[in-house]
Amino acid sequence: MDILRIIVAILLPPLGVFLQVGLGAQFWLNILLTLLGYIPGIVHAIWIIARR
């Protein structure tokens, strides 16, 4: 299941984080990072998925 989340995180980083943690602070942080730059959003999403 983590492989699917990582693939989703590469395509849509906030969705990958949402699937992992829901509508928490990490989700909103990832939206902010994705808006500031797509790559930081991807890195944060993969870090969140790999951490848990």
N, C-alpha and C positions, 0 to 999 in steps of 0.2 A: 504494500500500500504506500510505503514511503517513496517508491520509485514514481508512482503516479502523481503524488504530491509534488515531487521535485520537477517533473515535467510540466505540471500546471504552474508551478512557481516560476519557471523560466518564461512561459508564455504570458501569464498574468500573475505577477507577484502577490498582489493583495488577496487574490482568490486562494493561492496556496497557503498563505498565512491564516486566512479565514477557516479553511478546512482543518488546520492544525489546532488553532486556539480559539476560534470564534471571534466575536465582536469585542475584543479586549483592547488594551492599550497598545499591544504589539501590532494589531491590525491597523489601527489609526497611524501609528508610527510608520508602518510599511507604506501606507497610502501617501504619506508626506514624502518619504524617501523616493517613492516611484515618481511622484510629481516633480521632485527636484532633479531626478536623473534616473533613467530606467535601470542602469547597472546597479546603483546602490540598493534599489528595491529588490532586485534579483538576489544580490548577495545577502541581504537581510532575511529574505524569505527562505533561502536555502539554509542559512544559519539557524533559523527558528525550527525548521523541519528536522535538521540533523541533530539538534540539541536534545530533542525530546524522544 
